[in-house]
């Protein structure tokens, strides 16, 4: 029976083979789709269960850091480079992008005061209002300043 409603797209399951900048990566579809808007959109479709391969024209070294993050939910601060942040923003890995924006403002002492009643969303919004986003802040060469302050905090 036809209800006139479009069929809901089913998320793909199984392994996904990614060719990222010429380097092969294998991950579960659920890991990719649950952590990235890009992969969520890419992997929503007719819902095949077999292995699939996709080409992603991006930096494999940066992607390796992000895939580890998607799998574990953690990343070493020293691994977060400009390329990693730009790729995280491109792939829509919102949790990491938001964490970077919050840390950025906290270390630079800018944006709303980090009081208990200031939500993470408020801090992210303040970052976006001031810088326009990660790519814009990096484009304005502000990442190097952030790194210098974050990696070498002044004594209190």
N, C-alpha and C positions, 0 to 999 in steps of 0.2 A: 504494500500500500504506500502510495506516495503522499507525503504530508506537505509538500511544497517547501519544506525546509531543506537547506543544503546539508549534505552529509558532513558530519564533523570529521575533520582530518585527524588521523591517528598518528601519534608520534612513532617514529621508527625505533626499532629495538635492535639489539645485536651490536656487532663490532662495526666501527667506521674506520676505514683507512684514509688517512689524509696525506696528501703530497703537499707539504708546505715548503715552498721555495726549493723544490727538488729533493727534500728529505722526507722520508716516510715516517708517519706516526700512526699508531693504532690506539683507539680509545673506544669506550662504550658510548653508544649514542646517548644514553641517559646522562652520563657525565658531561658530555658536551652541551646537550640541550638544556640541562638544568642550571648551567652556569653562564651561558652566553646567549644573548638575544640573537646574534648572528647564526649560531648553530641551531638554536631553537627554530628559527624561520627556515633554515636550510633543510633541517631534518623533519619538518612537519610536511606531510604529504600523504601519499597513498598508503603508508604504513607497511613497507616491506620489512621482513624480519631477517633477510640475508645480509651478508657483508656488503658494504658499498665503499667506493673510493671517490674522493673529492679532491680537487686541486684548489689550494689556497695560495695565492700569490703574495706571500708575506715572508718575513724574516724567520727562518727556522730556529735560530738561537733564542729569539724573544718568545716564539711560540712554545718552545720546550719549557721555559719558566712558567708560562701561563697554563700549560697542560698540567704541570706538577701542582700548581695552585688549584686548578679545578678538581684535581684528584684528592688533594689533602686539605684544602682550605687555608693553607699557610704558604708564606713566601718569606725568604730572607730579605731584609731591607737592602743588603748589598747587591742582590740580584735584580732589583727594580731600577732599570735604566730608562732613559727617554724612550727607546724603542719598545720596551716592555709596556710602558704606560700608554704609548700611542696605539699599540696593537690591542691592549686591553680595552681602550676606548672604542676602537674600530669594531672589535668583536662584541661589544656590549657586555663586558664582564663587570657589571655594575657594582658588585660588592667590593671588588678590588679598586675600581676607579673612585668610588666614594671614600674608601679608607685612605687612599692616597690624597684626596682633596682635604680630608679632615686632618691628616697628619701634616700636610703642607701648611694649612692655616695655623695649626697649633704651634708648629716650629717657627713660623714667621711672625707669630703674635698678631695676626691680622684677622679681620672679620669679627664676628660676634665674640664677646667674651665667652669662654668655655665654662659657663656656669652649669650647675646641675640641671637647670630647667631648659637648657639649650639642647635641642634634639640634633641628632646627626643630620637629619634632613635640613635643618636650619643652617648648619655649617656648610653642607654641600651647596645649598642655595646661595650662601654668601660667597663661596668660592666662585661659583658660576657667574654671579653678578659682578664680581671684581675682575675675574680673568676671562670669562667666557667659556671655559672648559680646559681640559688638560692640554689638548693640542694647541690652543691659543697661548696658554701660559708657557708651554715649551717653545713655541715659535717666537715668543718674546724673550727667549733666553733666560727665563726665570728659574728653570729647573736646576741649573748649576748653582744658583744662589741658595735654593732650597737644600740641595745636597750638602753644600758647605756648612750650612747652619745645622742641619739634621745630623750630620756625621761628626761634627765638632762643636757640640753645644758649649756655650760659655758657662763658666762656673757661676753658681748663684751666690 
